[in-house]
Amino acid sequence: MSVLTEEHDLVRKTVVEFVERYVRPNSRRIDSGWYPLELLREMGRLGLLAPTAPPEYGGPGADYRAQAIVVEELGRASPSLATIAEIQGSMNFGLIYRHGTEELKERWLERLATGEAVSAFALSEPCCGSDAAAIETVAYREGGEWRISGTKLWITSGLYADLYLVFARTGRPEERHRAITAFAVERGDCVAASPIALMGLRGSGTAEVKLSECAVGDDQVLGQVNRGFYLAMEAINYGRLSVGALGLGIAREAMAEAREYVARRRAFGRQLSEFQSVRHAIAGVLSRAVSVRLVVYETARMADAGDAAFAAYAQVAKLEGSRLAVDATRTAMQLMGGYGYSTDSHVEMLYRDAKITEIYEGANELVLDRIYTLAERDRFI
Ligand SMILES: Cc1cc2nc3c(=O)[nH]c(=O)nc-3n(C[C@H](O)[C@H](O)[C@H](O)COP(=O)(O)OP(=O)(O)OC[C@H]3O[C@@H](n4cnc5c(N)ncnc54)[C@H](O)[C@@H]3O)c2cc1C
């Protein structure tokens, strides 16, 4: 693919080797709730956890195309691990790198890139996920510090994080997105995390996180006071690109499993792969996967080039990648019959994991709204 170079091929080779050696043998263990901390550390050693991290912060100094390749390939074996890694390496590392104080960068960036520390992105709350401008967690000034209290919900890695990027209200509720600030809150006595039982993504350490009067200094503010909502949206654009890559990985894997099954399974005196409706079902998904691959890597190239159209394309990558993941796993399960539905099949896990891609990083309805707004404003198509 023309937007990918030989260096990207090398990244893919490295991540595929890592996945086959460490992730695939553990994918059901992760699905049973095991948080893959030691795999994150191994990824850190290989430069796969935060591919865009520059060498001075312990990373390989690669780009967002490399980041997308990592998420795509991890997603084939473990969408839980892919999600943990993209939030840490793409969203959180990027936010601190671009908007953190020198103290924050010194204290955290290398640890995040190497996997020595785990981080969480804490925006959603019980009151509001889609309507993130309505969050109720508050931060107020006391004795030259900030005090943060509130409850965050559905926080990936929330159970195990050493660092939480917390979005909190620093003004009146009516001011909505204009009165939210981003803070870096270290795990401590003021943080209590409890697990949430999920249909899929069960190894992602997803938690409810309660913050009680967490004291943080000005050096733990990201960007400017009251500009945190814009930072959240900036990070989520990178997250949406990653969801596109994850959807692509899930779909490729589901189709690989289905093709293998229909090639060997016989019914009515023929192989299943000889039925035209079976072939068309697979070809339809593969055709969409090619389109999503083009969008994902072109979007990543735009991120690397600083192209202003990146934000619009990231929405398309998320929307189409997530739809593809859900449709591909449903198609694969149907083609694989009872075996596909059994927990012996990898597709059973992927089917459960795929659904979240249509919900997190902004439900697809919100993504469609954003596409409509950007299409009106920028005429990107
Ligand atoms: C496994 C998992 C991991 C997650 N990880 C994180 C994380 O790390 N950090 C974080 O901050 N959040 C995280 N989330 C939260 C996720 O981003 C939210 O669940 C999502 O944004 C939707 O918010 P909600 O659940 O409050 O749904 P609601 O806001 O209650 O919306 C419910 C549904 O209503 C519909 N809807 C809402 N608004 C509109 C609209 N304007 N137009 C049309 N339809 C609409 C959509 O279909 C939507 O799915 C995670 C969630 C899950 C389940």
The ligand as an ORCA input file, in Angstrom:
! r2SCAN-3c Opt
* xyz 0 1
  C     -15.769     -1.324     27.588
  C     -15.846      0.180     27.622
  C     -14.670      0.912     27.724
  C     -14.733      2.306     27.799
  N     -13.567      3.027     27.999
  C     -13.650      4.340     28.300
  C     -12.494      5.069     28.729
  O     -11.380      4.517     28.822
  N     -12.643      6.376     29.073
  C     -13.830      7.020     28.997
  O     -13.887      8.195     29.328
  N     -14.962      6.364     28.579
  C     -14.886      5.050     28.243
  N     -16.015      4.360     27.854
  C     -17.281      5.061     27.803
  C     -17.809      5.241     26.394
  O     -17.070      6.202     25.715
  C     -19.298      5.606     26.523
  O     -19.979      4.418     26.921
  C     -19.895      6.162     25.245
  O     -19.345      7.426     24.967
  C     -21.430      6.278     25.326
  O     -21.806      6.938     26.487
  P     -22.912      6.296     27.451
  O     -22.520      4.901     27.718
  O     -23.089      7.199     28.621
  O     -24.220      6.243     26.591
  P     -25.358      7.369     26.483
  O     -24.732      8.701     26.381
  O     -26.349      7.109     27.562
  O     -25.983      7.015     25.078
  C     -26.679      5.785     24.868
  C     -26.985      5.651     23.409
  O     -27.886      6.710     23.025
  C     -27.636      7.074     21.706
  N     -27.326      8.521     21.647
  C     -26.715      9.286     22.573
  N     -26.609     10.543     22.155
  C     -27.165     10.604     20.931
  C     -27.369     11.633     19.965
  N     -26.941     12.886     20.178
  N     -27.974     11.302     18.794
  C     -28.411     10.047     18.550
  N     -28.245      9.027     19.427
  C     -27.638      9.305     20.602
  C     -26.468      6.209     21.193
  O     -26.993      5.084     20.514
  C     -25.796      5.780     22.468
  O     -25.088      4.551     22.328
  C     -15.967      2.966     27.718
  C     -17.153      2.215     27.591
  C     -17.092      0.845     27.577
  C     -18.400      0.073     27.541
*
